[in-house]
């Protein structure tokens, strides 16, 4: 999830560069560097380093950060993104928010939820009602098993956008972890009412059904995920859960296999 969010917020940054880098040649170099990062991280890192040495400024720093992410050097990228957000790249609050959000997602990819919470909190200080960033901070708190804080952020995000089925699934998961099972089940059901067949909601609802003793219901939910979301993380998880429960009962009326006849004595 974190990498998808990082790629999503990256899409906004060419706007930042165009505002921050006045000369057309600088804008072109920035766009070229970002395009290179999507293809070859090492080449982009070399290009950004040379550009930085020749006075590329914050735009070259940002391209370097994106290249570091593509090379899975997430912690180094996060440090650069946080520094850019705090000053130098842009004075536009909305763009600084995007940079903090990128930094937070890079920290998540670096498995550093404490720093991620710090970056997302800085972003929310600039835009307290951004549902995606509230959800990102909730994910970071979930990594820390701070379920109540995750629940609070997700509830705030759902006030902004109550039709977000994905946020309902996340909140349901946090509530399930806190033992608030009726509320968790209600979130999963609401998510499925908004988005029928949503794999993550079916996956979680199946676990709640299993816990309540409804093995057939759990099997039905997970079988649907396997059938419709094959090759995804949800599909893989559903397949594993199906393997962990008992085989499906035989249909009523199925005749048992005939016992083997004893061998004739000679």
CORUR-V207127 format. One record per run of one state. SS is the DSSP state (alpha for helix, beta for strand, coil for the rest). FROM is the first residue (numbers start at 1). TO is the last residue. If there is no record, write none. Layout:
# CORUR-V207127
ss=SS from=FROM to=TO
ss=SS from=FROM to=TO
This chain:
# CORUR-V207127
ss=coil from=1 to=1
ss=alpha from=2 to=10
ss=coil from=11 to=12
ss=alpha from=13 to=20
ss=coil from=21 to=23
ss=alpha from=24 to=39
ss=coil from=40 to=40
ss=alpha from=41 to=53
ss=coil from=54 to=56
ss=alpha from=57 to=70
ss=coil from=71 to=73
ss=alpha from=74 to=86
ss=coil from=87 to=92
ss=alpha from=93 to=109
ss=coil from=110 to=112
ss=alpha from=113 to=126
ss=coil from=127 to=130
ss=alpha from=131 to=143
ss=coil from=144 to=146
ss=alpha from=147 to=160
ss=coil from=161 to=164
ss=alpha from=165 to=177
ss=coil from=178 to=180
ss=alpha from=181 to=194
ss=coil from=195 to=198
ss=alpha from=199 to=211
ss=coil from=212 to=214
ss=alpha from=215 to=228
ss=coil from=229 to=232
ss=alpha from=233 to=244
ss=coil from=245 to=266
